[in-house]
Amino acid sequence: MYLELDGRGPRYAQLTRALKQAILDGRCPPASRLPATRVLARELGLSRNTVLAAYEQLAAEGFLEGRVGSGCYVAAFAAARPAAASVPATAAASRRVRLARRGQRMAAVYDRAIPGRQHRGLRYNLQYGLPMTNPPLASAWRRELNRAAAHAQTDYPDPQGLAELRREVCGYLARRRGIVAAPEDVLIVSGTQQAFALAAEVLLDPGDAVVMEDPHYQGARQVFRAHGARIVPCPVDAEGLVTARLPRRRRARLALVTPSHQFPTGAVLSLNRRMALLAWARRSGAWLLEDDYDGEFRYDARPLAALKSLDRDGRVVYFGTFSKVLFPALRLGYLVLPPGLRPAFVAAKWLADRGCPAIEQAALARLIASGAFERHLRQTAKILKARRAALLAALARHAGDAVTVADSSAGMHVLAWLPRLGHAQARDLVERARERGLGLYPVAPYCLKPPPRPGLLLGYADLPPADLQAAMRLFGACLRGVAA
C-alpha cells in the first residue's frame, strides 16, 4: 500500500492521517481489508506498535472495523461516497471554490506578477531587481542579527514599527533625502509591495481612479486593479511625468509617481513639474504616492531631494525600501505619512500582520546607527557605477546604433530601446538569447499602452563587469541573428 507520511508530529499520528486520507479518497474502498500490522510496518519501515496505534485511533473514530480472526476492514460508511478516482481532487476542489471578486482579481494577476521564472538558472541573467552580492554586508548583518536576537523582546511588536528603527529612518531621511519627519510619521512595512496594498486598502474604493506613469512598475498596477481601481495612464518624457497631461475633468483619488528615478525610463522629474504636480494634488484633493525605490544610487551627482521635502500641504505619502539597497530577502520598508492618514494606515497594518518581525527591525536600527548602512550605500554606489560603465561600453561596442539607451546615471538598470526591430522580432530576440544562456526582459509588461518600439530592461547589479561584457557580446550576436 502506498502511503506518504507528512513529517508532522508523532509517526502514529502521521500514519493515521495518511490512512484516513486514503479512505476518504477512495483508494481504500469500503469493506476492503487493510494489511496486517506486521506487513504494513515492514513496508513503511515503522514499528508494529506505531501501526497498531494508528489502527486503534481509526477504529475509535469509526473508519475501521475489526473482525476477530480476520483483521481490520474499512467501515461501510464510505460506501455512500463517490469514488474519488472518477473525479480528480484538484478539479473537484476548483469547482467547489467560490471566490470574492477581489480574490478573483488577485488570482488573475498572480502568475504574471512573477517575472523571469522562465529564466532562472541562466548564466547571464539581466533581470531587474536581482541583488548585488556584498560579503561585508552579509557579515555585518549577521553580527547585528545575533546582537538583536540576544536582547529580543518576545511580545508582539508595535504595529507601527520599533521606535528605535523609526528614529533611525528619520535621521537617515534628513541626511540623504532632505525629508524632515518625526518618528510618529513613519510606518514600518513588509516592503514596498505591502505599502501599495495598504494605500489601496485605506485610500481606494472600487471604481476610484488612480493616475500612473506610463510605463510604470507593474506590481503596483496589479495591486490597484485587484482592489477594483481604474488605472488612468499619464505619459512620461525626458523630464519625467508630463504634468500637463494629468486628468482635469475626471477626479483622481491618487497618483503614483517615481520622481527621483522614473521606473523604468530613468527620467528625473524636473523642479517645475514637481511644483506643478504638487499644485495639481492640492487643487484636486488627490494623494501623491512617491515611490523612491532606488533614489540613493546616483553616479553623476548627489542624490536629489525627494518630492516629499517640497510638500507643504500634506498630500505626499513617501515610500522607501531597504530591500533594494540591502537585499530583497529583507522584507522591510517604510512610509512617511501625513498626520491625517497615520491612524488609518497603522490600523490597516495591524489588521494585516500585527507588525513586522521585531528582531530584524532591531538589527536594522543598529546597522543604521553604527554607520555601516551608509558605508554600504557608498561602497555599493561605486561598484554599481563601475558595472553600469562596463555595461554601457560593451553595449555600444557589440550593438552599436541598433540600440538606443535611455540613461539617467542612476539606479540599477538601463532601458535599451530597439529602434530597428519590430515587436515580433524583439520576442524572437528574447527567446534566442534565453536558448544561449542570456536572460533579457522586455519593457512591454510595464506599459499600459503598447510602446511604439520594443525595449529591454537591462539590470546590471547582479553581474560583475567581466560577465556584463560577455553578456553584451552574446546580446550583440543574438541581435545580429534576429536582424539577419
N, C-alpha and C positions, 0 to 999 in steps of 0.2 A: 504494500500500500504506500503511495506517495503522499507524504505529509511534510510540510515545511514549518519548522518552528520559527517564531518571530524574534527570539532572543530577549524577550522582555519578561523578567521575573523568574520564579522557580520553573524547573523543567516540567513538572507535572501540570502546572498552570498553562504553559505553552502548548503541551500536548492536548490538554483539554480544549483549548481554543481551536487548535488545528482540526481535531476530530469533529468538534461542533460545526465548524465551517464546512467540512466535507459532507456532513449530514445535511445541512441546510442547502448546500449547492446541489445535492442530488448525486454526488459521487459515491456516497454510501446509501443506497436506496432503502426504503422501509422494509423491515423484516430480513435484511441481509445480515449475515453473520460476520462479526468482526474477528480479526486474527486473534489467536490465543495470546495471552500476555507475554509468555516467553518468546514467541515468534516475533511479535511486534517489537519487543525490547531488543532482540538481536538485530532486526532490520534497521532500527533507528539508532543503535548504539547507546541505549538507555538502560538503566537498571529495571528489573522486573517490578520493584516496588513503585517506581515512578509511573509505569504503565497501569499498575493496579490502582494507584491513587487517582489517575485520570479517569479510568473506567468507573470507579466508585462515585466520583463527582458527577459524571454524565448520567449515571443511573439515578442519583439523587435528584437531578434536575429533570428527569423524565425522558432523556434522549435515548437511553439504553434499557433493555430488559434482559435480566439474567435468567437462564433456563438451566436447572440443575442437571449436570452431566452432559450438557450440550454446549454451553458457552454464552457469550453476550451477543445480543441482536439489536439492530436499530429499531426503535419503537415504531409502532404502526401509525403514530400521529402524522408522520411525514408523508403518508400516502396521499393526503389531501393537497400536498404541494405539487405544482407542476415541475416537471423535470427541468433542472437548470440548464442541462446541456442543450436543450432546444432553443434557448434564448441566451446569448452571451451576456454575462453580468454587466459589462460596460454599456452595452446597448440598452439593456433594461433600465439601468440606472439613469442613462441620459434621457430616456422617455419620461421617467418619473419626476425629474427635477424641473421646477418652475422658478425661474429667477425673476427678481425685481428688474425694472427697466434699467436701473443703474448697473446692476450685476450683469445684465446682458451687454451693456455698452463696454463694461470693463473686460469681459471675456472676449469681446470682438477685437479689442486693441492689444491684448496681452502678447500674442505671438509676434506682432510687428514691433513691440516695444523692446525686443532684444536683438539689436542689430549685430551682425558679424558672427552669429553662431556657426554659419557655414564656413567661416574662415579660420576656425580655431585650429591650432597646430601648424599653421603655415610658418615658413622660415622668416619671411619678411611681412609682418602684419602692420599696415599703416592705419589701423583703426584709431579713430579719435577717442581719447579718454583712457587709453592704456597708461598705467602709471610708470614713472621713471624709477628704476631701481636705485636706491641710495643706502648702502650698507651702514654708514654712520647714523643715519636717521633711524634705521631699524634698531641699532644698539641703544640709542638714546631713548627711543620709545619703550623698549623692553625694560630699561632701567626705571623709567618713570612709572610704568605699569606695576612693577614689583613694589615700588615705594607706596603707590596709591593703594594697592591691594593690602599691604601691611597695616594701613590705617583706615581701611574702608568701614563705612557705616552700613549695617545690613538692613536698615529700614528703607522704605520706598523713598526715592529721591524727590526733590522738589520738581514738580512737573514743568516749571519754567526753566529749570536748569540749575546746576550748582552755583551758588552765589560767587564763589571764587573764580569759576570759569567765566561767568558773565562780566565780572570786573576786568579780567584779563582781556576779554574781547573788546570792551570799551577802550582800554588803553591802546590796544593794537590798532583799532579803527581810527583813533585820534592821530596816531603817529603815521599811519600808512595811507589812510583813505580820506582824511580830512573830516571825519564824521564825529561830532560831539554828541555822545549819548550817555545815559545813566544806566546802571545795571538793571533797573526795573524796566527799561525799554527793550531789553534783549530777551529773546526766547530761544533756547537751545532745541534743535530739532534733529531728526534722523536723516540728515542730508537734504539737499535741495528738493528732491522729489517729494519728501513729506511736506516741505514748505509750500510747494504748489498745491498739494492736496488740502492742507489746512486753509490756504487762501480760498480755494474753491468752496470748501465747507462753510466758511464764515461769510464770504462776500458774494457768492453767486446763488441765484435761484435758476431753475430750469428756464431756458429761453433767454437769459441775460446775454448781452453782447460783450465779447472780450476782444480787444484790439491786440493783434500780434504782428510783429515784424514778419515780413515775408522775403526771404526764408527765415527760419527760426528753429529753436530746439523742439523736436517733435515730442519729447517726453512730457513737456508742459501742455502741448496741444492735446495729447491723449487724455491727460488728467481733466482738462476743462471740458472736453467733449463727453467724457464719462459722467460728468456732473450735469450734462444737458445744456451747456453753454453754446451760443452761436459764435463762431470764430469770424472776426472781421479782419482781413489782411490789410496791412499798410506797407507800401513798398520801401525799399532800402536803397540808398545810393552811396557814393563815396564819403558822404558826411553822416551816414547812419540813417536812422528813421526819417522819412520825409514827412515832417510835421504838417506841411501844407495839405497832405492827403489824409489827415486824421478826420474821422467822421464828425460832421457838424450837425446834421439833422437827426440821425439815429443816435440815441443816448447810449453810451457805452458804460458798463459798470466798472471795468478796469482795463488797464493796458499793461502788457508785459514787455519790458524793454531791456536791452543789454547795451547800455550807452558807452561803457569803457572799452568794450571789445565785442562788437556785434557778432552774434553767432548765427551763421558760420562765416560771414564775409570778412570779418575782422575790422570793419569800418568803425571809426570813433565818432560819436555824436558831438557835433560842434557846439560851442558855447551858445550861439544864437538859437540853435534848435533845442538845446536843453532848456533855455528860458521859455521858448515857445511851448514846449511840452508841459512844463510846469504851469504855464498860464492856461493851457487847454484843460488840464486837470482841475484847476481852480474853477474855471467857468462851467465845466460840465459836471462837476461833482464826482469825477471818476478817481479811482485809486490807481497809482502807478506802482507796479511791482518791478523793482530794479534788481535784476539777476547779475551780480558781479562775480561771475563764475571763475574767472582767472585774471582779474584786474591787477594782481600782484606782479605779473610777469610782463614787463615792458623792457625792450632791449636798446631803445634809442633815447630814452629819457626816463625821468622819474615817473612812477605810477600816477595816473590822473586822479584828481579828486572825484569822489563819487557824486552822482546826481543827488543823492540824499543830503549831501553837505550844502546844497543850494536851496533845499526845500524849506520855505518859511511858513507854509500853510498846513503842514502835517498831512500831505497827500501821498508821500512815498513810503512804501514798505521795502526795506532793503534786505536782500538775500545774500548771505555769504556762506561759503562752504570750506571745510577742511579736507574733504575727500579729494578735491582736485590738487591741492597744494601739498598734501601729505600722501595719502594712498586711498583708493576707492573703498577698501575693506573697512575703513574707519567711517562709519555712517554717522557723522556729526556735522552739523551746520548750524546756522543761527539766523534769526530775523531781528531787525531793528524796527520796532513798531511805533506808530503814532499813539499817543496816550489813549485816544478813544477806542482803539482796536485791541488794546492789551488784554482786557478781561475775556473777550470772546476767543481770542487766539489761544490764550493759556487754557481756557476751558476745553477747547477743541483738542489741544494736545493731550490734556489729561484724559479725555474720553478715548483718544486713540491708543495710548500705550502707557499711561501713568508716568511717563518721563523716560529720558534717555539713560543708558547704563551709567551708574554713578562712578564706577572705577575708571572707566575710560575718560569721563569728564574730568575727574580729579587729575589723572595723568596728563591730560592735555593742558589743564590750567598750569601745572608745574612746568611743562615743556615751554609754554609761552613765557612764564615768569622767569625762567632760567636764562632766557635769551637764545636757547637752542632752536626755537621755532624760526625766529627771524634770521639766524645764521643759516639755517637750512634754506630759507627763501633766497638769500643772496647767493648761496652756492648753486642752488637749482637754476636760478636765472642765468648764471654763467654757463652752466652745462647746456641748458636749452638753447641759449644764443649760439653756441658752437654747433649744436645739432641742426638748428634752423639754417645756419650758414652752409653747412655741408649739404643739406637737402636742396637748397635753392641753387647752389653751384652745380651739383650733379644734375638737377632737373634742367638747367639751362644747357648743360653740356650734352645730355642724351636726348632731350626732347625739343630743344630749340624753340622756334616760334610756333610749334604745334601746340604749345601750352601757354596760357596767359595766367599769371599768378596775381591774385588779389592779396597783397601782403600788407600787414599793418605793423610789423616789427613788434609783435606781442603774441602772447598765448602759447599754445602747444600744438597748433596745426596751421596749415595754409590751405587756401581754397584755390584749386587749379582748374581754370576753365579750358575746355577743349573746343576751340572755335572751328576746327576743320572737320569735326566728327558730328554725325547725327546721333540721335538718342539710341537707335538700334546698334550703331557701331560702338557706342560707349558701353552698352551692355555686353557686347562681344568682347570688348577690351577687358572688362572686369572678369569675365569668365576665362578668357585666355590667360590672364595674369594669375588667377587662382590655380589653374592647372599647373602653372610653373612655380608655385610656392609664394606668390605675392598677393597680399590682401589689399584690395582697393575698394573704396566706398563712395558711391555716387551722392551728389548733393540733393538729388530729386526728392528723396523721402523727407527732407527738411523744408520743402516748399508746398504751400497750398495750391498755387498755380504752377503748372509745369514750366520750368525755366526755359527761356528761348534757346539756350545752348546747353549741352551737358557739361557737368563739372564734377570734380572729385575732391573730397576732404582727405588731405594727407596729414595724418598725425605722425609726429616725429619724436615724442617724448620717450618712447619705449626702446628706441634703437640707437646704438652708438654711431658716430659718423661713418665708420667703415661699412657698417651694414646699410646705412642710408644710401651711400654711394653705390653699393651693389644693388640695392633695391631700385634705384633710379636707372641703373644700367639695364636691368631687366624690364623696367617700365618702358624705357625707350624702345627696346626690341619688340615688346608687345604692341606698342603704339605703331611702329612701322609695319608690323604684320597686319594689323587691322586696316591701316590706311591703304596698304597694297591690295 
